[in-house]
Amino acid sequence: MIRSLYTAATGMIAQQTQIDTTTNNISNVNTIGYKKQRAEFADLMYQTMTYAGTSTSGTSSSPTGIEIGLGVRPTAIAKQFTQGNFKETGNSLDMAITGNGFFQIELPDGTTGYTRNGSFKLDGDGNIVNSDGYQLIPNIVIPEDATEVNISVDGIVSVLQSGQTATTEIGQIELANFINPAGLHSLGDNNYINTTASGDPILDTPGLNGLGQVRQQFVEMSNVELVDEMTDLIIGQRAYEANSKAITTSDEMLQTVNALKS
Amino acid sequence: MQSSYYSVTGAMVTQFNKLDLISNNLANLNTTAFKRDDVVVGDFKRIFQEYKDEMPIKDNTKEASKFMNAVGVRVPQVVEEYVKYQQGGIKRTGNALDLALKREDAFFMVETPNGIRLTQNGAFTLNSEGVLTTKEGYPVLPATYFQNQQYITIPDDGEFRVDKAGGVYNREDQIGNLMIVQSDDIKSLLKEGASFYTFKSTDELTQLEDGNLIEQGFLETSNINPVTEMVGLIETNRMVEIYQKVMKSHMNDLNSEAISKLASTKA
């Protein structure tokens, strides 16, 4: 019937995706360890009306051909693993990673989850767990009589026990890194799991092999920049409107054609 | 029927084709590095010229005017389409794998399953082996690709830096150069969709090694100007209305008058 109606519809759907993604970023502007996402688009395909090289006369041929594009499609919602800002909390089990890497968490089904959210707690048995009660991997148990917990920048956990003057080392935090972090699958709750796209985790101590260091008593804030998101929101909304105008124009033109026969 | 009737019909169809094109431009308002399409609507003279080239006739002769009347069904049509490669905006993303090309006639080279393609969309990523690819997972080609068929592979730590000339570094070590090309005949490039362009042959491509081509951490936005497109929408809309008026006045007024007057018999 008429291509432009469908073309403009793909435009509206794409801008809807842009608004959805931006809205999710804005709603997570205060989520610890959240990484912003970005919707990306590419032109859909082209319908050829005249092939390049078709002869236009005995001696000349069409140099470019005539192709009409059929719209747009979302190609990716890409996670952006840039560093968020640090916030000092004073809580001795809060950790932030300065650079690449993820904490490893044991999910209820036994698989390993990965997270940038380092606000840890203790459970009843002294295990270091996240807010949902999932244990940190490798598991570290804080003794009951510990009065002070220290975590060094390279992830060594030591405690001062009551009546002692020297600290005791009780564990070593290990971070995981991926060749392609953008390929991780988001589970929600700040957790990711690895996929074939992200590659297998590369485990090492903090500060080595391109991994970031651990900063105790800090958490990493969301890397969402409100100014950028507001700009994207405006652009998305206006592009949505522009595409709706293309639809109403197509409609009016068809009405004009219909009015030919009164 | 009168030939002008067909001309107007052709003009209407042309306007609908223009509408399709404007809709596609608007749909891609937010598409990374999208370049605007536009068409040339052939006027009668151009079509006449093409016919005249076939049968050489001198201008301003009786034969010429006869011929003009013969091909005088002056149907406008879309005779040419072109891409406006003007630079779009540059948007800061802060993502190391986003590369913006700073020249409107420069392209990255990508190996797709259908063969090698050009693109200006520099929103790249790494696959699980650490190879630099597009978001679809197609490898981005280095300058030395035709010598050794190797891709650009970033080591485990994922640290990736690109200088303005397209040199790729991991920490202090240079691990390659991006293949940045320009076409000797930019008009011969055809859009394929998914931000890719097809080219005729690698002989027509020149490798660029000039020092200021790439900005890392930025992306080129679409070069569509909504104002231009909106004006285009209004114009096509009104043009179709005008053509409709012409057709209706032809049909209703002229013909009905001719029929009623010629066919009426005086008693």
Chai-1 contact restraints between the chains, C-beta under 6 A:
chainA,res_idxA,chainB,res_idxB,connection_type,confidence,min_distance_angstrom,max_distance_angstrom,comment,restraint_id
A,R3,B,D20,contact,1.0,0.0,6.0,A-B,restraint_1
A,S4,B,L19,contact,1.0,0.0,6.0,A-B,restraint_2
A,S4,B,D20,contact,1.0,0.0,6.0,A-B,restraint_3
A,S4,B,S23,contact,1.0,0.0,6.0,A-B,restraint_4
A,T7,B,S23,contact,1.0,0.0,6.0,A-B,restraint_5
A,T7,B,N24,contact,1.0,0.0,6.0,A-B,restraint_6
A,T7,B,A27,contact,1.0,0.0,6.0,A-B,restraint_7
A,A8,B,S23,contact,1.0,0.0,6.0,A-B,restraint_8
A,T10,B,A27,contact,1.0,0.0,6.0,A-B,restraint_9
A,G11,B,L26,contact,1.0,0.0,6.0,A-B,restraint_10
A,G11,B,A27,contact,1.0,0.0,6.0,A-B,restraint_11
A,E40,B,A123,contact,1.0,0.0,6.0,A-B,restraint_12
A,F41,B,N30,contact,1.0,0.0,6.0,A-B,restraint_13
A,F41,B,T31,contact,1.0,0.0,6.0,A-B,restraint_14
A,A42,B,A194,contact,1.0,0.0,6.0,A-B,restraint_15
A,A42,B,S195,contact,1.0,0.0,6.0,A-B,restraint_16
A,D43,B,N28,contact,1.0,0.0,6.0,A-B,restraint_17
A,D43,B,T31,contact,1.0,0.0,6.0,A-B,restraint_18
A,D43,B,G193,contact,1.0,0.0,6.0,A-B,restraint_19
A,L44,B,G193,contact,1.0,0.0,6.0,A-B,restraint_20
A,M45,B,G193,contact,1.0,0.0,6.0,A-B,restraint_21
A,Y46,B,K191,contact,1.0,0.0,6.0,A-B,restraint_22
A,Y46,B,G193,contact,1.0,0.0,6.0,A-B,restraint_23
A,T56,B,E50,contact,1.0,0.0,6.0,A-B,restraint_24
A,S57,B,E50,contact,1.0,0.0,6.0,A-B,restraint_25
A,S57,B,D53,contact,1.0,0.0,6.0,A-B,restraint_26
A,S57,B,E54,contact,1.0,0.0,6.0,A-B,restraint_27
A,G58,B,E54,contact,1.0,0.0,6.0,A-B,restraint_28
A,T59,B,D53,contact,1.0,0.0,6.0,A-B,restraint_29
A,P63,B,K187,contact,1.0,0.0,6.0,A-B,restraint_30
A,T64,B,K187,contact,1.0,0.0,6.0,A-B,restraint_31
A,I66,B,V78,contact,1.0,0.0,6.0,A-B,restraint_32
A,I66,B,E81,contact,1.0,0.0,6.0,A-B,restraint_33
A,I68,B,D20,contact,1.0,0.0,6.0,A-B,restraint_34
A,G69,B,N24,contact,1.0,0.0,6.0,A-B,restraint_35
A,G71,B,A27,contact,1.0,0.0,6.0,A-B,restraint_36
A,V72,B,A27,contact,1.0,0.0,6.0,A-B,restraint_37
A,V72,B,N28,contact,1.0,0.0,6.0,A-B,restraint_38
A,V72,B,T31,contact,1.0,0.0,6.0,A-B,restraint_39
A,T75,B,K135,contact,1.0,0.0,6.0,A-B,restraint_40
A,A76,B,K135,contact,1.0,0.0,6.0,A-B,restraint_41
A,Q80,B,N95,contact,1.0,0.0,6.0,A-B,restraint_42
A,T82,B,G94,contact,1.0,0.0,6.0,A-B,restraint_43
A,I179,B,L126,contact,1.0,0.0,6.0,A-B,restraint_44
A,I179,B,G130,contact,1.0,0.0,6.0,A-B,restraint_45
A,N180,B,L126,contact,1.0,0.0,6.0,A-B,restraint_46
A,N180,B,S128,contact,1.0,0.0,6.0,A-B,restraint_47
A,A182,B,T125,contact,1.0,0.0,6.0,A-B,restraint_48
A,A197,B,S128,contact,1.0,0.0,6.0,A-B,restraint_49
A,G199,B,S128,contact,1.0,0.0,6.0,A-B,restraint_50
A,I202,B,D156,contact,1.0,0.0,6.0,A-B,restraint_51
A,G210,B,D157,contact,1.0,0.0,6.0,A-B,restraint_52
A,A239,B,L29,contact,1.0,0.0,6.0,A-B,restraint_53
A,A239,B,N30,contact,1.0,0.0,6.0,A-B,restraint_54
A,A242,B,L26,contact,1.0,0.0,6.0,A-B,restraint_55
A,A242,B,P226,contact,1.0,0.0,6.0,A-B,restraint_56
A,N243,B,L26,contact,1.0,0.0,6.0,A-B,restraint_57
A,A246,B,S23,contact,1.0,0.0,6.0,A-B,restraint_58
A,A246,B,L26,contact,1.0,0.0,6.0,A-B,restraint_59
A,T249,B,L233,contact,1.0,0.0,6.0,A-B,restraint_60
A,T249,B,N237,contact,1.0,0.0,6.0,A-B,restraint_61
A,E252,B,N237,contact,1.0,0.0,6.0,A-B,restraint_62
A,M253,B,N237,contact,1.0,0.0,6.0,A-B,restraint_63
A,M253,B,V240,contact,1.0,0.0,6.0,A-B,restraint_64
A,T256,B,V240,contact,1.0,0.0,6.0,A-B,restraint_65
A,T256,B,E241,contact,1.0,0.0,6.0,A-B,restraint_66
A,T256,B,Q244,contact,1.0,0.0,6.0,A-B,restraint_67
A,L260,B,Q244,contact,1.0,0.0,6.0,A-B,restraint_68
A,L260,B,M247,contact,1.0,0.0,6.0,A-B,restraint_69
